[in-house]
Amino acid sequence: MTEFARLTLPEGCRDLAEPDPVKVIPPTAWLDSTRTLSELKTNLLSIWPERAYRGLTFAFQLLNQHYLVCNSPDTVKRVFLEEHDNYDRKSPQMRHALEPLLGDGLFVSDGALWKERRDYCAPAFEAERLPDFAGVMVESAQEMADRWARLPHDQPVDMLNEMARLTSLIIGRTIFGDDTSDAEAAQVVDGFSTYQKAIEQMNWADTFGLPYLRWLSNPLSRFRAQRSAARIHEVIDRIIERHKARKDSDRVTLLSMLLEGHPGSRGQKRCPLHALGARNEAIVMFMAGHETTANSLAWAWYLLDHSPRAADRLHEELDRVLGGRAPTLADVPKLPYTRAVFEETMRLYPPVPVLSRQARAGDEIRGKALRKNSIILVIPWLLHRHELFWEKPNQFIPERFLPGQPRPDKFVYLPFSVGHRVCLGMRFGLTEGILCLATLAQRFRARMAPEHSVDIECRLTLRPRGGLPMYLEPRSS
């Protein structure tokens, strides 16, 4: 056993015998073949053996590149908080995979530029704005529920695509203050899906520390990624142009902060960002604001179908608290099981399952020496299923997140990352997930299409491979 506390389940949940939801099957040996390495191109979780779900750190070398996996709360805390200035830079793999889409945006920038851009974006997510945002979240989800009600009952929907289009509309209408159309939301969703498939996120040059191999990149894949990024850029550019043409210039939005230097409710007005910088940050916020929550909501629908027990308890809470009416922000504290379903979903399927950094200088972590430019991996997928920190780590048991249960260490459970680079939209995303799930699950159950086999795809984010075709069943409270 270790010096770390293990979170135990509530008494009534320890004997649950439900089957595990879909997971990655660990390889029998560590990096045992070139086939294992090639699988990284479509699933970054495929290489971790069973011992990775028990270990606290492990290091390995791929030709010229040294790696260290931080797999315990103390090591994660050191990298993401205590020694942040040494580990603030994203890995070359992540930077090169995202720069065609995000440019020098907040997600890939570091140092002084990152601090400046974060200061520009932070006021868009102030707590004071959440009540207005919540109303838009519920209204958008109700529009989707009304559309679902008009669909034939024997026609499945792709729940992954549905949730992505919903969250795209919400981020456009809230953070951007724009009446983003459904067609524009679909263009962003389709563009990012294609981008993830095309971009070389594990190119050999960065993976093996051999820069001269960069010429080996696939030009066709690079062209497809650039074309997909351009389609996303088109939508963001239209939103920015609509913002410039609007007459309600006093309205505070992310774009007013980026383009006009608006300080939000606190601070002094700053100089506007230059046009390209503003667009890059707008793209970061749009992509981060819709993709992660959409994936979590899609996985939640899968898990509720997988666990009728949890679905019944969720519906009982929604019927009792809401009684058929639309939820409001004031209802969020009254929906602890709905929140627990969403938090447990993010534990089992963290939206960004691999977080990477590059050391600016040498260091030592748990007795393992690090050289300058070593790659540090913090893997929420492993931490969230770690056998030393969780009881029944592979089972879907929302009760572990109910009030009265001990909260997991924030350096073990990190669906929004942690430390200095914690997600700006954490409060926004959690509220959005709870309200959208409450609005839609109150009116519908969703059943997996029996002919579809659910599997995991992990590229830049964690998605169900091939989508989630599901049949909608209207329910009456």
C-alpha positions as CSV (number, residue, x, y, z in Angstrom):
1,M,0.0,0.0,0.0
2,T,1.1,3.6,-0.4
3,E,1.1,6.7,1.7
4,F,-2.0,8.0,-0.2
5,A,-5.6,7.7,0.9
6,R,-7.9,5.4,-1.1
7,L,-11.4,6.7,-1.7
8,T,-14.0,4.1,-0.6
9,L,-17.5,3.8,-1.9
10,P,-20.7,4.3,0.1
11,E,-21.7,1.2,2.0
12,G,-24.6,0.3,-0.3
13,C,-22.5,0.5,-3.5
14,R,-19.7,-1.9,-2.6
15,D,-21.5,-5.0,-3.7
16,L,-22.7,-3.7,-7.0
17,A,-22.1,-6.3,-9.7
18,E,-22.7,-4.3,-12.8
19,P,-20.3,-5.0,-15.7
20,D,-17.6,-2.4,-16.5
21,P,-18.4,0.1,-19.2
22,V,-16.1,0.1,-22.3
23,K,-12.4,0.6,-21.4
24,V,-9.0,0.2,-23.0
25,I,-7.6,-3.3,-22.8
26,P,-4.0,-3.0,-21.5
27,P,-1.3,-4.7,-23.6
28,T,0.4,-7.7,-22.2
29,A,3.8,-6.1,-22.2
30,W,5.2,-2.6,-22.2
31,L,6.1,-1.3,-25.7
32,D,6.3,-4.8,-26.9
33,S,6.1,-4.2,-30.6
34,T,6.2,-1.6,-33.4
35,R,2.4,-2.3,-33.8
36,T,1.9,-1.0,-30.2
37,L,3.6,2.3,-31.2
38,S,1.6,2.6,-34.4
39,E,-1.6,2.3,-32.4
40,L,-0.7,5.6,-30.7
41,K,-1.8,7.4,-33.9
42,T,-5.4,6.6,-33.2
43,N,-5.5,5.8,-29.5
44,L,-3.0,7.4,-27.1
45,L,-4.2,5.1,-24.3
46,S,-3.4,1.8,-26.0
47,I,0.2,1.4,-24.8
48,W,-0.3,1.5,-21.0
49,P,0.1,-2.0,-19.4
50,E,-1.8,-3.1,-16.2
51,R,1.0,-1.9,-13.9
52,A,0.4,1.7,-15.1
53,Y,-2.9,1.6,-13.2
54,R,-1.0,0.9,-10.0
55,G,2.4,2.7,-10.4
56,L,3.3,6.1,-9.0
57,T,5.9,7.1,-11.6
58,F,7.6,5.4,-14.5
59,A,10.2,6.6,-17.0
60,F,11.1,5.4,-20.4
61,Q,13.2,6.4,-23.4
62,L,12.2,6.4,-27.1
63,L,15.5,6.8,-29.0
64,N,16.6,10.4,-28.1
65,Q,13.5,11.5,-26.2
66,H,13.2,10.9,-22.4
67,Y,9.7,10.6,-20.8
68,L,8.4,10.6,-17.3
69,V,4.8,9.7,-16.3
70,C,3.6,11.4,-13.1
71,N,1.0,9.1,-11.7
72,S,0.5,10.2,-8.1
73,P,-0.9,13.4,-6.4
74,D,2.5,14.5,-5.1
75,T,4.2,14.2,-8.6
76,V,1.3,15.9,-10.3
77,K,1.3,18.7,-7.7
78,R,5.1,19.3,-8.3
79,V,4.7,19.6,-12.1
80,F,1.5,21.5,-12.3
81,L,1.8,23.8,-9.2
82,E,5.0,23.8,-7.2
83,E,7.4,23.9,-10.2
84,H,5.0,25.4,-12.7
85,D,7.6,27.8,-14.2
86,N,9.8,24.8,-15.2
87,Y,6.9,22.8,-16.7
88,D,4.6,25.5,-18.2
89,R,5.5,24.6,-21.8
90,K,3.3,22.1,-23.6
91,S,5.1,19.1,-25.3
92,P,6.3,19.5,-28.9
93,Q,3.8,16.8,-29.9
94,M,0.8,18.9,-28.5
95,R,2.1,22.2,-29.8
96,H,2.7,20.9,-33.4
97,A,-0.7,19.1,-33.4
98,L,-2.6,22.2,-32.4
99,E,-0.8,25.1,-33.9
100,P,-2.4,24.8,-37.4
101,L,-5.7,25.3,-35.7
102,L,-5.0,27.5,-32.7
103,G,-1.9,29.4,-33.7
104,D,-0.4,30.9,-30.6
105,G,-3.6,30.6,-28.6
106,L,-3.9,30.1,-24.9
107,F,-3.9,26.3,-25.0
108,V,-0.4,26.0,-26.7
109,S,1.3,29.3,-25.6
110,D,3.5,29.6,-22.5
111,G,5.5,32.1,-20.5
112,A,4.7,35.8,-20.7
113,L,2.4,35.4,-23.7
114,W,0.3,32.8,-21.9
115,K,-0.1,35.0,-18.8
116,E,-1.1,38.0,-20.9
117,R,-3.7,36.1,-23.0
118,R,-5.1,34.4,-19.9
119,D,-5.7,37.8,-18.3
120,Y,-7.6,38.9,-21.5
121,C,-9.8,35.8,-21.5
122,A,-10.5,35.2,-17.8
123,P,-13.2,38.0,-17.4
124,A,-15.4,36.2,-19.9
125,F,-15.9,33.4,-17.3
126,E,-16.6,35.5,-14.2
127,A,-19.0,34.0,-11.8
128,E,-21.3,37.1,-12.0
129,R,-22.1,36.2,-15.6
130,L,-23.2,32.6,-14.8
131,P,-26.9,33.3,-14.2
132,D,-27.3,34.8,-17.7
133,F,-25.3,31.9,-19.2
134,A,-27.4,29.3,-17.4
135,G,-30.6,30.6,-19.0
136,V,-29.1,30.3,-22.5
137,M,-27.8,26.8,-21.7
138,V,-31.3,25.6,-20.7
139,E,-33.0,27.4,-23.6
140,S,-30.6,25.8,-26.1
141,A,-31.1,22.3,-24.6
142,Q,-34.9,22.8,-24.7
143,E,-34.7,23.6,-28.4
144,M,-32.8,20.3,-28.9
145,A,-35.4,18.4,-26.9
146,D,-38.2,19.9,-28.9
147,R,-36.4,18.9,-32.1
148,W,-35.9,15.4,-30.8
149,A,-39.7,15.2,-30.0
150,R,-40.4,15.7,-33.7
151,L,-38.1,12.9,-34.9
152,P,-39.4,9.4,-35.8
153,H,-38.9,7.1,-32.8
154,D,-37.3,4.5,-35.0
155,Q,-34.6,6.9,-36.3
156,P,-31.4,6.8,-34.2
157,V,-29.4,10.0,-33.6
158,D,-25.7,10.2,-33.2
159,M,-25.5,11.4,-29.6
160,L,-21.9,12.6,-30.0
161,N,-22.8,14.8,-32.9
162,E,-25.9,16.1,-31.2
163,M,-24.1,17.1,-28.0
164,A,-21.3,18.7,-30.0
165,R,-23.8,20.9,-31.9
166,L,-25.6,21.7,-28.7
167,T,-22.5,22.9,-26.9
168,S,-21.3,24.8,-30.0
169,L,-24.6,26.8,-30.0
170,I,-24.2,27.4,-26.3
171,I,-20.6,28.7,-26.4
172,G,-21.5,30.9,-29.4
173,R,-24.6,32.4,-27.6
174,T,-22.9,32.9,-24.2
175,I,-19.2,33.6,-24.3
176,F,-19.4,35.1,-27.8
177,G,-22.7,36.8,-27.4
178,D,-23.6,35.7,-30.9
179,D,-26.6,34.0,-32.4
180,T,-24.5,31.2,-33.9
181,S,-26.6,29.2,-36.4
182,D,-27.0,25.5,-36.3
183,A,-25.3,25.3,-39.7
184,E,-22.2,27.1,-38.3
185,A,-22.2,24.8,-35.3
186,A,-22.3,21.8,-37.6
187,Q,-19.4,23.2,-39.6
188,V,-17.2,23.6,-36.5
189,V,-18.1,20.1,-35.2
190,D,-17.5,18.4,-38.6
191,G,-14.3,20.5,-39.1
192,F,-12.8,19.5,-35.7
193,S,-13.7,15.8,-36.2
194,T,-11.9,15.8,-39.5
195,Y,-9.0,17.7,-38.1
196,Q,-8.5,15.2,-35.3
197,K,-8.4,12.3,-37.8
198,A,-6.0,14.1,-40.1
199,I,-3.5,15.8,-37.8
200,E,-0.3,13.9,-37.0
201,Q,-0.3,14.2,-33.2
202,M,2.4,11.6,-32.7
203,N,4.9,12.4,-35.5
204,W,8.1,10.5,-35.3
205,A,10.3,13.6,-35.1
206,D,8.8,14.8,-31.8
207,T,8.1,11.3,-30.4
208,F,11.7,10.1,-30.8
209,G,13.4,13.4,-30.4
210,L,14.8,13.4,-34.0
211,P,14.0,16.7,-35.6
212,Y,15.4,15.8,-38.9
213,L,12.6,13.2,-39.3
214,R,10.0,16.1,-39.7
215,W,10.1,15.7,-43.5
216,L,8.5,12.3,-43.1
217,S,5.1,13.9,-42.3
218,N,2.3,12.9,-44.6
219,P,1.6,15.9,-47.0
220,L,-2.0,14.6,-47.7
221,S,-2.8,14.5,-44.0
222,R,-1.3,17.9,-43.5
223,F,-3.4,19.3,-46.3
224,R,-6.6,17.8,-44.9
225,A,-5.8,19.2,-41.4
226,Q,-5.2,22.6,-42.9
227,R,-8.4,22.5,-44.9
228,S,-10.4,21.5,-41.8
229,A,-8.8,24.2,-39.7
230,A,-9.7,26.7,-42.5
231,R,-13.4,25.7,-42.2
232,I,-13.3,26.4,-38.5
233,H,-11.5,29.7,-39.0
234,E,-14.3,30.7,-41.5
235,V,-17.0,30.4,-38.8
236,I,-15.0,32.3,-36.1
237,D,-14.2,35.0,-38.6
238,R,-17.9,35.4,-39.4
239,I,-18.7,35.6,-35.7
240,I,-16.0,38.3,-35.2
241,E,-17.3,40.3,-38.2
242,R,-20.9,40.2,-36.8
243,H,-19.5,41.4,-33.5
244,K,-17.8,44.4,-35.2
245,A,-21.0,45.3,-37.0
246,R,-23.3,45.1,-33.9
247,K,-24.5,48.3,-32.4
248,D,-24.7,47.0,-28.8
249,S,-21.0,47.8,-28.2
250,D,-21.5,48.0,-24.5
251,R,-22.3,44.3,-24.2
252,V,-19.5,42.4,-22.5
253,T,-18.4,39.3,-24.3
254,L,-15.2,37.4,-24.9
255,L,-14.9,39.2,-28.2
256,S,-15.3,42.7,-26.6
257,M,-12.5,41.8,-24.2
258,L,-10.2,40.6,-27.0
259,L,-11.0,43.2,-29.7
260,E,-11.8,46.2,-27.6
261,G,-9.8,45.5,-24.4
262,H,-12.9,45.5,-22.2
263,P,-11.9,44.5,-18.6
264,G,-15.1,42.8,-17.5
265,S,-16.4,43.8,-14.1
266,R,-12.9,44.4,-12.6
267,G,-9.7,46.1,-13.6
268,Q,-8.8,48.8,-16.1
269,K,-9.4,48.7,-19.8
270,R,-6.5,47.3,-21.8
271,C,-5.2,47.7,-25.3
272,P,-7.1,45.5,-27.8
273,L,-5.3,42.4,-29.0
274,H,-4.1,42.4,-32.6
275,A,-6.5,40.8,-35.1
276,L,-4.7,37.4,-35.4
277,G,-4.2,37.1,-31.6
278,A,-7.9,37.8,-31.0
279,R,-8.9,35.2,-33.5
280,N,-6.6,32.6,-32.1
281,E,-7.9,33.1,-28.6
282,A,-11.5,33.0,-29.9
283,I,-10.8,29.7,-31.6
284,V,-9.3,28.3,-28.4
285,M,-12.3,29.3,-26.4
286,F,-14.8,28.0,-28.9
287,M,-13.1,24.7,-29.4
288,A,-12.4,24.1,-25.7
289,G,-15.8,25.3,-24.7
290,H,-17.8,23.0,-26.9
291,E,-15.6,19.8,-27.5
292,T,-14.9,18.8,-23.9
293,T,-18.4,19.2,-22.6
294,A,-19.9,17.6,-25.6
295,N,-17.8,14.5,-25.3
296,S,-18.6,14.2,-21.5
297,L,-22.4,14.6,-22.2
298,A,-22.2,12.0,-24.9
299,W,-20.4,9.5,-22.6
300,A,-23.0,10.3,-19.9
301,W,-25.8,9.1,-22.2
302,Y,-23.9,5.9,-22.9
303,L,-23.3,5.2,-19.2
304,L,-26.9,5.9,-18.3
305,D,-28.0,3.3,-20.8
306,H,-25.3,1.0,-19.5
307,S,-26.5,1.3,-15.9
308,P,-30.4,1.3,-15.6
309,R,-29.9,1.6,-11.9
310,A,-28.2,4.9,-12.2
311,A,-30.6,6.1,-14.9
312,D,-33.6,5.3,-12.6
313,R,-32.1,7.3,-9.7
314,L,-31.3,10.2,-12.0
315,H,-34.9,10.3,-13.3
316,E,-36.3,10.1,-9.8
317,E,-34.3,13.1,-8.8
318,L,-35.3,15.1,-11.9
319,D,-39.0,14.3,-11.5
320,R,-39.0,15.1,-7.8
321,V,-37.0,18.4,-8.0
322,L,-38.2,19.8,-11.3
323,G,-41.7,18.2,-11.7
324,G,-41.6,18.7,-15.5
325,R,-40.4,22.3,-15.5
326,A,-37.2,23.6,-17.0
327,P,-34.2,23.7,-14.6
328,T,-32.6,26.9,-13.5
329,L,-29.2,27.8,-12.0
330,A,-30.8,27.8,-8.6
331,D,-31.7,24.1,-9.1
332,V,-28.1,23.0,-9.6
333,P,-27.4,22.5,-5.8
334,K,-30.7,20.6,-5.6
335,L,-29.6,18.1,-8.2
336,P,-26.7,16.3,-6.5
337,Y,-27.2,13.0,-8.3
338,T,-27.3,14.7,-11.7
339,R,-24.0,16.4,-10.8
340,A,-22.6,13.1,-9.6
341,V,-23.5,11.4,-12.9
342,F,-21.6,14.1,-14.8
343,E,-18.6,14.1,-12.5
344,E,-18.4,10.3,-12.6
345,T,-18.6,10.4,-16.4
346,M,-15.6,12.7,-16.5
347,R,-13.7,10.4,-14.2
348,L,-14.2,7.4,-16.4
349,Y,-13.8,9.3,-19.7
350,P,-11.8,12.4,-19.0
351,P,-12.3,14.9,-21.9
352,V,-8.6,15.5,-22.3
353,P,-7.1,12.2,-21.1
354,V,-3.4,13.0,-21.7
355,L,-1.7,16.2,-20.4
356,S,1.9,16.8,-21.5
357,R,4.7,19.2,-20.6
358,Q,8.3,19.8,-21.5
359,A,10.9,20.5,-18.9
360,R,12.8,23.8,-19.3
361,A,15.5,22.6,-17.0
362,G,16.7,19.4,-15.3
363,D,14.9,18.2,-12.2
364,E,14.4,15.1,-10.0
365,I,10.9,13.7,-9.3
366,R,10.6,10.8,-6.8
367,G,14.2,9.9,-7.3
368,K,14.0,9.9,-11.1
369,A,16.4,12.3,-12.8
370,L,15.0,14.5,-15.6
371,R,17.0,16.2,-18.3
372,K,16.2,19.5,-19.9
373,N,13.5,18.9,-22.6
374,S,12.3,15.7,-21.0
375,I,8.6,15.1,-21.7
376,I,6.3,14.9,-18.6
377,L,3.1,13.1,-19.0
378,V,0.2,13.5,-16.6
379,I,-2.5,11.1,-17.7
380,P,-6.0,11.6,-16.2
381,W,-7.1,8.3,-17.8
382,L,-4.7,6.4,-15.6
383,L,-5.1,8.6,-12.5
384,H,-8.9,8.4,-12.7
385,R,-8.8,4.5,-12.8
386,H,-5.8,4.1,-10.5
387,E,-6.3,1.0,-8.3
388,L,-4.5,2.6,-5.3
389,F,-6.7,5.7,-5.2
390,W,-10.2,4.4,-6.2
391,E,-12.4,1.5,-5.1
392,K,-13.8,-0.3,-8.1
393,P,-12.1,2.1,-10.4
394,N,-13.6,0.8,-13.7
395,Q,-17.2,0.8,-12.6
396,F,-19.7,3.6,-13.2
397,I,-20.9,4.5,-9.6
398,P,-22.0,8.1,-9.4
399,E,-22.6,7.7,-5.7
400,R,-18.9,8.2,-5.1
401,F,-19.4,11.9,-5.9
402,L,-22.5,12.5,-3.7
403,P,-22.5,15.1,-0.9
404,G,-21.1,13.5,2.3
405,Q,-18.6,11.4,0.5
406,P,-14.9,12.5,0.8
407,R,-13.9,14.5,-2.3
408,P,-11.0,13.1,-4.3
409,D,-7.6,14.8,-4.2
410,K,-7.6,17.5,-6.8
411,F,-4.3,16.2,-8.0
412,V,-5.8,12.7,-8.6
413,Y,-9.2,13.8,-10.1
414,L,-8.4,16.5,-12.8
415,P,-11.0,16.5,-15.6
416,F,-10.3,20.3,-16.0
417,S,-6.6,20.0,-15.4
418,V,-5.2,21.6,-12.2
419,G,-2.8,24.2,-11.0
420,H,-1.9,27.5,-12.8
421,R,-3.3,26.2,-16.1
422,V,-6.6,24.9,-14.8
423,C,-9.4,25.3,-17.3
424,L,-10.8,28.9,-17.3
425,G,-14.3,27.4,-18.1
426,M,-14.4,24.8,-15.3
427,R,-17.4,26.4,-13.5
428,F,-19.0,27.1,-16.9
429,G,-18.5,23.6,-18.2
430,L,-19.7,21.8,-15.0
431,T,-22.9,24.0,-14.9
432,E,-23.5,23.4,-18.6
433,G,-23.2,19.7,-18.2
434,I,-25.6,19.5,-15.2
435,L,-28.2,21.8,-16.8
436,C,-28.1,20.2,-20.3
437,L,-28.3,16.7,-18.8
438,A,-31.2,17.7,-16.5
439,T,-33.1,19.4,-19.4
440,L,-32.8,16.5,-21.8
441,A,-32.9,13.5,-19.5
442,Q,-36.1,14.8,-17.9
443,R,-37.8,14.3,-21.3
444,F,-35.9,11.4,-22.9
445,R,-34.1,8.1,-22.3
446,A,-31.6,7.1,-24.9
447,R,-30.8,3.5,-25.9
448,M,-27.7,2.4,-27.7
449,A,-28.4,1.0,-31.2
450,P,-28.0,-2.7,-30.6
451,E,-26.0,-3.3,-33.7
452,H,-23.3,-0.7,-32.6
453,S,-20.3,-1.7,-30.6
454,V,-19.0,1.1,-28.4
455,D,-15.2,1.7,-28.5
456,I,-12.8,4.4,-27.5
457,E,-10.9,6.7,-29.7
458,C,-8.3,9.0,-28.1
459,R,-6.6,11.5,-30.3
460,L,-6.6,15.1,-29.1
461,T,-9.7,14.4,-27.0
462,L,-11.4,11.2,-25.8
463,R,-14.4,10.3,-28.0
464,P,-16.5,7.2,-28.7
465,R,-15.1,5.8,-31.9
466,G,-17.6,6.1,-34.8
467,G,-20.1,8.2,-32.7
468,L,-22.9,7.0,-30.5
469,P,-26.0,6.0,-32.5
470,M,-28.9,6.0,-29.9
471,Y,-32.7,5.6,-30.0
472,L,-34.6,8.3,-28.1
473,E,-37.5,7.2,-25.9
474,P,-39.8,10.0,-24.7
475,R,-40.6,9.7,-21.0
476,S,-43.4,11.3,-19.0
477,S,-42.7,12.6,-15.4
